[in-house]
Amino acid sequence: MRTTIITVTLLITVFISCNKQKKISSDDSRGKVINASDINKNIQNGKDIIYQNATIMGTVDFTKSKNADLVNANLIKHDVNSVLTFYDCTFKGKIIAHKKDKEFKIISDFNKSICFVNCTFQDTVDFSDSDFKDVVTFSNSIFQNFVSFKSAFFSPKGMDFTKSHFIKYAEFNMMHVSGNCNFFDAVFDDNVLFQLSEFNNSVQFNAAKFNQNANFTKVKFKDDIFFNYAEFYKKAQFNTSVFGGRTEFIKSKFNLISEFKNCLFFSKTTFENAEITGILTFENSIFYISDPINFNLKILKESDLILDNTVVLLKK
């Protein structure tokens, strides 16, 4: 029930925020081919942007706004003050919010909501080091190439990647997420990296599919997390991570090697009816509430569950 309420609340927030923007422009972009240079010009001038069912040709570049600050000798920060709203759009070129050359690293901060709903990105998407101060959604979108949100900051209004599909390698490492995080029913066809990220609020990966390696090592989950019905087809790594709230992997599937070594589980933890067809290890982990012996796993043989040096401090 709690996970359902969290998901619905986030979706309602995103829906309201994005749909407000549908009224911004009277221009009908449906079926049109839009040159990215037109979008870049509006970004430079701080104009709100809304497109529906359009094809965007060329590179969308957020590092050319007129609001740029030299943060230090090697860092330039651009402030994007446009509301960005795209429905059912296809982006043929790159999405750039981060650049690096011999002299400077250039990053982009987003002061208003950005909504990409049911969009297709055919080239690379790079929002590394961006600071998102409002709602962020990429729900029902397809990423056909490399995507990076490395070291990005997300506001208390959260981030939503519900039902998104990542075909190539995806980076979500070293992020700081203040609000709810939603990857419900997302699909990762290639390796995905969440290493060293920090989530201050609830995290939702219910029904997500990880077709290659999933790296969640050294992650701080400060609130409840839900991986119910998630499927891990290759290696799943959660080593040295901290689970501060309720932790659920109910009826999840682990098909190769799944590692939860050196972890801290501070609250109720359940792997009820999780299906293990490989190795599941909790070596050197500490459980404050739940006992992994009572997880009621669906496992082929007892030796596939490794509990060496596991500590249970409180049994309830």
Beta strands, then each sheet from edge to edge (+ up, - down):
strand 1: 33-35
strand 2: 49-52
strand 3: 55-57
strand 4: 60-61
strand 5: 68-72
strand 6: 75-80
strand 7: 84-87
strand 8: 90-91
strand 9: 95-96
strand 10: 98-100
strand 11: 105-110
strand 12: 114-117
strand 13: 120-121
strand 14: 125-126
strand 15: 131-132
strand 16: 136-137
strand 17: 142-143
strand 18: 147-148
strand 19: 153-154
strand 20: 159-160
strand 21: 165-166
strand 22: 170-171
strand 23: 176-177
strand 24: 181-182
strand 25: 187-188
strand 26: 192-193
strand 27: 198-199
strand 28: 203-204
strand 29: 209-210
strand 30: 214-215
strand 31: 220-221
strand 32: 225-226
strand 33: 231-232
strand 34: 236-237
strand 35: 242-243
strand 36: 247-248
strand 37: 253-254
strand 38: 257-259
strand 39: 264-265
strand 40: 269-270
strand 41: 275-276
strand 42: 279-281
strand 43: 286-287
strand 44: 298-299
strand 45: 305-306
strand 46: 311-312
sheet 1: 1+ 3+ 8+ 13+ 17+ 21+ 25+ 29+ 33+ 37+ 41+ 44+
sheet 2: 2+ 7+ 12+ 16+ 20+ 24+ 28+ 32+ 36+ 40+
sheet 3: 4+ 9+ 14+ 18+ 22+ 26+ 30+ 34+ 38+ 42+ 45+
sheet 4: 5+ 6- 11- 10+
sheet 5: 5+ 6- 11- 15- 19- 23- 27- 31- 35- 39- 43- 46-
end
